[in-house]
Amino acid sequence: MSILWTIIIGFVAGVIAKLIMPGNKYEPSGFILTTILGIVGAVVATFLGQAIGWYGPNQGAGFIGAIVGAIVVLGIYGFIAGRTSSRTY
């Protein structure tokens, strides 16, 4: 149930992170990509929280932690996608 809860929280966190940080018009912003980035953000927040000691071994990131993780992952993705899409040949 823990991984399912992380996916659900990650989905919601990804949508909220996309509302907070929409990106530019050249960045792909589809529903599936937003969901995946939110889930990755929630997983990263859970992993880092457990590594730092904020969460126990079987605890996941909270809602705020998942949103922060999703914003960080979305920012990194926007930086990488912005660098690759702005090249002219």
Rosetta constraint file for C-alpha pairs under 8 A:
AtomPair CA 1 CA 5 HARMONIC 6.13 0.50
AtomPair CA 2 CA 6 HARMONIC 6.24 0.50
AtomPair CA 2 CA 58 HARMONIC 7.82 0.50
AtomPair CA 2 CA 59 HARMONIC 7.84 0.50
AtomPair CA 2 CA 60 HARMONIC 7.20 0.50
AtomPair CA 3 CA 7 HARMONIC 6.25 0.50
AtomPair CA 4 CA 8 HARMONIC 6.30 0.50
AtomPair CA 5 CA 9 HARMONIC 6.06 0.50
AtomPair CA 6 CA 10 HARMONIC 5.76 0.50
AtomPair CA 6 CA 39 HARMONIC 7.07 0.50
AtomPair CA 6 CA 42 HARMONIC 6.39 0.50
AtomPair CA 6 CA 43 HARMONIC 6.95 0.50
AtomPair CA 6 CA 60 HARMONIC 6.79 0.50
AtomPair CA 6 CA 61 HARMONIC 7.74 0.50
AtomPair CA 7 CA 11 HARMONIC 6.06 0.50
AtomPair CA 7 CA 39 HARMONIC 5.47 0.50
AtomPair CA 7 CA 42 HARMONIC 7.64 0.50
AtomPair CA 8 CA 12 HARMONIC 6.48 0.50
AtomPair CA 8 CA 39 HARMONIC 7.86 0.50
AtomPair CA 9 CA 13 HARMONIC 5.92 0.50
AtomPair CA 9 CA 39 HARMONIC 7.50 0.50
AtomPair CA 9 CA 42 HARMONIC 7.14 0.50
AtomPair CA 9 CA 63 HARMONIC 6.51 0.50
AtomPair CA 9 CA 66 HARMONIC 7.00 0.50
AtomPair CA 10 CA 14 HARMONIC 5.88 0.50
AtomPair CA 10 CA 35 HARMONIC 7.13 0.50
AtomPair CA 10 CA 37 HARMONIC 7.99 0.50
AtomPair CA 10 CA 38 HARMONIC 4.53 0.50
AtomPair CA 10 CA 39 HARMONIC 3.93 0.50
AtomPair CA 10 CA 40 HARMONIC 7.19 0.50
AtomPair CA 10 CA 41 HARMONIC 6.74 0.50
AtomPair CA 10 CA 42 HARMONIC 4.97 0.50
AtomPair CA 10 CA 43 HARMONIC 7.73 0.50
AtomPair CA 10 CA 66 HARMONIC 6.26 0.50
AtomPair CA 10 CA 67 HARMONIC 7.68 0.50
AtomPair CA 10 CA 70 HARMONIC 7.50 0.50
AtomPair CA 11 CA 15 HARMONIC 6.42 0.50
AtomPair CA 11 CA 34 HARMONIC 7.74 0.50
AtomPair CA 11 CA 35 HARMONIC 4.88 0.50
AtomPair CA 11 CA 36 HARMONIC 7.41 0.50
AtomPair CA 11 CA 38 HARMONIC 5.33 0.50
AtomPair CA 11 CA 39 HARMONIC 5.79 0.50
AtomPair CA 12 CA 16 HARMONIC 6.28 0.50
AtomPair CA 12 CA 35 HARMONIC 7.85 0.50
AtomPair CA 12 CA 38 HARMONIC 7.27 0.50
AtomPair CA 13 CA 17 HARMONIC 5.89 0.50
AtomPair CA 13 CA 38 HARMONIC 5.51 0.50
AtomPair CA 13 CA 39 HARMONIC 7.79 0.50
AtomPair CA 13 CA 42 HARMONIC 7.54 0.50
AtomPair CA 13 CA 63 HARMONIC 7.17 0.50
AtomPair CA 13 CA 66 HARMONIC 5.90 0.50
AtomPair CA 13 CA 67 HARMONIC 4.58 0.50
AtomPair CA 13 CA 70 HARMONIC 6.33 0.50
AtomPair CA 14 CA 18 HARMONIC 6.05 0.50
AtomPair CA 14 CA 34 HARMONIC 5.53 0.50
AtomPair CA 14 CA 35 HARMONIC 5.55 0.50
AtomPair CA 14 CA 36 HARMONIC 7.66 0.50
AtomPair CA 14 CA 37 HARMONIC 6.16 0.50
AtomPair CA 14 CA 38 HARMONIC 3.51 0.50
AtomPair CA 14 CA 39 HARMONIC 6.94 0.50
AtomPair CA 14 CA 41 HARMONIC 7.67 0.50
AtomPair CA 14 CA 67 HARMONIC 6.87 0.50
AtomPair CA 14 CA 70 HARMONIC 5.68 0.50
AtomPair CA 14 CA 71 HARMONIC 7.70 0.50
AtomPair CA 15 CA 19 HARMONIC 6.34 0.50
AtomPair CA 15 CA 34 HARMONIC 6.40 0.50
AtomPair CA 15 CA 35 HARMONIC 6.97 0.50
AtomPair CA 15 CA 38 HARMONIC 7.16 0.50
AtomPair CA 16 CA 20 HARMONIC 6.25 0.50
AtomPair CA 16 CA 67 HARMONIC 7.04 0.50
AtomPair CA 17 CA 21 HARMONIC 5.89 0.50
AtomPair CA 17 CA 22 HARMONIC 7.87 0.50
AtomPair CA 17 CA 38 HARMONIC 7.58 0.50
AtomPair CA 17 CA 67 HARMONIC 6.05 0.50
AtomPair CA 17 CA 68 HARMONIC 7.77 0.50
AtomPair CA 17 CA 70 HARMONIC 6.06 0.50
AtomPair CA 17 CA 71 HARMONIC 5.21 0.50
AtomPair CA 17 CA 74 HARMONIC 7.58 0.50
AtomPair CA 18 CA 22 HARMONIC 4.97 0.50
AtomPair CA 18 CA 23 HARMONIC 7.91 0.50
AtomPair CA 18 CA 34 HARMONIC 6.97 0.50
AtomPair CA 18 CA 71 HARMONIC 7.66 0.50
AtomPair CA 18 CA 74 HARMONIC 7.74 0.50
AtomPair CA 21 CA 71 HARMONIC 7.20 0.50
AtomPair CA 21 CA 74 HARMONIC 7.95 0.50
AtomPair CA 21 CA 75 HARMONIC 7.96 0.50
AtomPair CA 23 CA 27 HARMONIC 6.50 0.50
AtomPair CA 23 CA 78 HARMONIC 6.86 0.50
AtomPair CA 26 CA 82 HARMONIC 7.91 0.50
AtomPair CA 26 CA 85 HARMONIC 7.72 0.50
AtomPair CA 27 CA 78 HARMONIC 6.88 0.50
AtomPair CA 27 CA 81 HARMONIC 6.79 0.50
AtomPair CA 27 CA 82 HARMONIC 7.03 0.50
AtomPair CA 28 CA 33 HARMONIC 7.74 0.50
AtomPair CA 29 CA 33 HARMONIC 6.50 0.50
AtomPair CA 29 CA 34 HARMONIC 6.43 0.50
AtomPair CA 30 CA 34 HARMONIC 6.15 0.50
AtomPair CA 31 CA 35 HARMONIC 6.17 0.50
AtomPair CA 32 CA 36 HARMONIC 6.16 0.50
AtomPair CA 33 CA 37 HARMONIC 6.08 0.50
AtomPair CA 34 CA 38 HARMONIC 6.09 0.50
AtomPair CA 35 CA 39 HARMONIC 6.19 0.50
AtomPair CA 36 CA 40 HARMONIC 6.10 0.50
AtomPair CA 37 CA 41 HARMONIC 5.99 0.50
AtomPair CA 37 CA 70 HARMONIC 6.30 0.50
AtomPair CA 37 CA 73 HARMONIC 6.50 0.50
AtomPair CA 37 CA 74 HARMONIC 6.39 0.50
AtomPair CA 38 CA 42 HARMONIC 6.18 0.50
AtomPair CA 38 CA 66 HARMONIC 7.62 0.50
AtomPair CA 38 CA 67 HARMONIC 7.59 0.50
AtomPair CA 38 CA 69 HARMONIC 7.80 0.50
AtomPair CA 38 CA 70 HARMONIC 4.80 0.50
AtomPair CA 38 CA 73 HARMONIC 7.85 0.50
AtomPair CA 38 CA 74 HARMONIC 7.95 0.50
AtomPair CA 39 CA 43 HARMONIC 6.18 0.50
AtomPair CA 39 CA 70 HARMONIC 7.41 0.50
AtomPair CA 40 CA 44 HARMONIC 6.01 0.50
AtomPair CA 40 CA 69 HARMONIC 7.99 0.50
AtomPair CA 40 CA 70 HARMONIC 7.00 0.50
AtomPair CA 40 CA 73 HARMONIC 7.31 0.50
AtomPair CA 41 CA 45 HARMONIC 6.01 0.50
AtomPair CA 41 CA 66 HARMONIC 6.06 0.50
AtomPair CA 41 CA 67 HARMONIC 7.34 0.50
AtomPair CA 41 CA 68 HARMONIC 7.60 0.50
AtomPair CA 41 CA 69 HARMONIC 4.22 0.50
AtomPair CA 41 CA 70 HARMONIC 3.83 0.50
AtomPair CA 41 CA 71 HARMONIC 7.29 0.50
AtomPair CA 41 CA 72 HARMONIC 7.15 0.50
AtomPair CA 41 CA 73 HARMONIC 5.61 0.50
AtomPair CA 41 CA 74 HARMONIC 7.98 0.50
AtomPair CA 42 CA 46 HARMONIC 6.09 0.50
AtomPair CA 42 CA 61 HARMONIC 6.59 0.50
AtomPair CA 42 CA 65 HARMONIC 7.28 0.50
AtomPair CA 42 CA 66 HARMONIC 4.24 0.50
AtomPair CA 42 CA 67 HARMONIC 7.21 0.50
AtomPair CA 42 CA 69 HARMONIC 5.75 0.50
AtomPair CA 42 CA 70 HARMONIC 6.28 0.50
AtomPair CA 43 CA 47 HARMONIC 6.09 0.50
AtomPair CA 43 CA 61 HARMONIC 7.79 0.50
AtomPair CA 43 CA 66 HARMONIC 7.75 0.50
AtomPair CA 44 CA 48 HARMONIC 6.00 0.50
AtomPair CA 44 CA 69 HARMONIC 6.32 0.50
AtomPair CA 45 CA 49 HARMONIC 5.82 0.50
AtomPair CA 45 CA 61 HARMONIC 5.88 0.50
AtomPair CA 45 CA 65 HARMONIC 6.00 0.50
AtomPair CA 45 CA 66 HARMONIC 5.82 0.50
AtomPair CA 45 CA 68 HARMONIC 7.64 0.50
AtomPair CA 45 CA 69 HARMONIC 5.03 0.50
AtomPair CA 46 CA 50 HARMONIC 6.10 0.50
AtomPair CA 46 CA 55 HARMONIC 7.57 0.50
AtomPair CA 46 CA 59 HARMONIC 7.71 0.50
AtomPair CA 46 CA 60 HARMONIC 5.10 0.50
AtomPair CA 46 CA 61 HARMONIC 4.52 0.50
AtomPair CA 46 CA 65 HARMONIC 7.88 0.50
AtomPair CA 46 CA 66 HARMONIC 7.65 0.50
AtomPair CA 47 CA 51 HARMONIC 6.14 0.50
AtomPair CA 48 CA 52 HARMONIC 6.06 0.50
AtomPair CA 49 CA 53 HARMONIC 5.99 0.50
AtomPair CA 49 CA 54 HARMONIC 5.00 0.50
AtomPair CA 49 CA 55 HARMONIC 5.49 0.50
AtomPair CA 49 CA 61 HARMONIC 6.87 0.50
AtomPair CA 50 CA 54 HARMONIC 5.87 0.50
AtomPair CA 50 CA 55 HARMONIC 4.77 0.50
AtomPair CA 50 CA 56 HARMONIC 6.03 0.50
AtomPair CA 50 CA 57 HARMONIC 6.49 0.50
AtomPair CA 50 CA 59 HARMONIC 7.89 0.50
AtomPair CA 55 CA 59 HARMONIC 5.59 0.50
AtomPair CA 55 CA 60 HARMONIC 6.86 0.50
AtomPair CA 55 CA 61 HARMONIC 7.23 0.50
AtomPair CA 61 CA 65 HARMONIC 5.48 0.50
AtomPair CA 61 CA 66 HARMONIC 5.87 0.50
AtomPair CA 62 CA 66 HARMONIC 6.07 0.50
AtomPair CA 63 CA 67 HARMONIC 6.29 0.50
AtomPair CA 64 CA 68 HARMONIC 6.22 0.50
AtomPair CA 65 CA 69 HARMONIC 6.05 0.50
AtomPair CA 66 CA 70 HARMONIC 6.00 0.50
AtomPair CA 67 CA 71 HARMONIC 6.12 0.50
AtomPair CA 68 CA 72 HARMONIC 6.22 0.50
AtomPair CA 69 CA 73 HARMONIC 6.19 0.50
AtomPair CA 70 CA 74 HARMONIC 5.88 0.50
AtomPair CA 71 CA 75 HARMONIC 5.96 0.50
AtomPair CA 72 CA 76 HARMONIC 6.22 0.50
AtomPair CA 73 CA 77 HARMONIC 6.04 0.50
AtomPair CA 74 CA 78 HARMONIC 5.97 0.50
AtomPair CA 75 CA 79 HARMONIC 6.11 0.50
AtomPair CA 76 CA 80 HARMONIC 6.23 0.50
AtomPair CA 77 CA 81 HARMONIC 5.84 0.50
AtomPair CA 78 CA 82 HARMONIC 5.67 0.50
AtomPair CA 79 CA 83 HARMONIC 6.24 0.50
AtomPair CA 80 CA 84 HARMONIC 6.40 0.50
AtomPair CA 81 CA 85 HARMONIC 5.97 0.50
AtomPair CA 82 CA 86 HARMONIC 6.02 0.50
AtomPair CA 83 CA 87 HARMONIC 7.11 0.50
